[in-house]
């Protein structure tokens, strides 16, 4: 691996990820950081992706289901937060004859 490859990786993946993490320090953003790093690594050459991808797979702790749920709960989009509520209370989703899903709010 030469200096050009290293600079290419730093400019396309490492630096944008570092600044993103510094701007959003919360653990609820960890899954978003991992996803962004995975997206940015696709712009690397095949040779560099063969090095980066196994590292992302080994260190992808924020890709675990509990961290995905945390990211979904804190998402600014309402429909994503609604998916978490449906997953937590599947009995609140009933099917009618039209096969459309109707969501009932759980009783507090």
N, C-alpha and C positions, 0 to 999 in steps of 0.2 A: 504494500500500500504506500503510495507516495504522497507528497505534500498536497497535490491538487485534489486527491480524493478526500483527504482530511479537511481541507478548506471547504470543499463542496458539502460535506456532511455538516460541518459547523454552520455554514450559511443557510442551508436548506432545512435542517432538522433541529439541531441543538440550540442555536440562538433564538429562533422563534419560540421554541418550547420553554426555554429558560425565562424569557420575558413574560410569557403567558403565566407561568407558575409564580413569578414575582408579583404580577398584578392580581392574581386570584390565588391566595394562599390556603384557602379552606380545603379540608379533606373532601367536601362535597363536590369540588371541582376536579378531583383526581381522575375520575373516569373520563371527563372531557379532555383533560391533558393527555391521557393515554391515547384516546381516539385521535386527537389532533396529531400526535407524534406518529401514529400509524399511518394517517393520511399523508403526512409530509414525507414519510420514508418511501412512499411509492414513487416519488419523483427522482429517487436516486437510481443509479445504474444497477444492473442485475448483480454485479460483483459486490457492491456495497450493501444491497438488500440482503444478500446471502449472509452477511456478517451481522447486520442490524436486526433482522427478523427473529433469529433465535434468542437474542438478548431481550427483545420485547416480550417474547413468549415466556421466558423464564422469570422476568421481573414484572409481569403484568398483574400485579396484585389488585389494581383498581379495576380490573376486568372481572373480578369475582362477583357473583350475584348480589351479595349484600351491598357492595359498593355501587353496583348498577342501580339498585333500588334507592340508595341514598341520593344518587345523582338525579333519578327520576322524581323523587319527592321534592327536591329543591329546584326543579326545572321551572323556568318562567312560563312555559306553555301549559295552559290549563288542561288540555287533553292528555298530555303526558302524565300529569299528576293524577288525573282521573283513572288512567290505566293502573297505577299503583293501588288505588283504592279498590278497583275491581279485582285485582290479583289478591289483595288481602282479604276481601269478602266475596268470594265467588258465588255464595248463596244469594247475594243481592242482585244477581243478574238472572232474569227469568226469560224464557223463550215463549213467545206467543205463536199462534198458528201461522203468522206470516214469516216466521223464522227470523224476525228482527229482534235484536237484544234490547230489552228494557231494563234500565238500572233503577233499583229502589235504594234509597238512602238507608243505611243501617240505623237502627234505633239506638240512641245514646244511653 
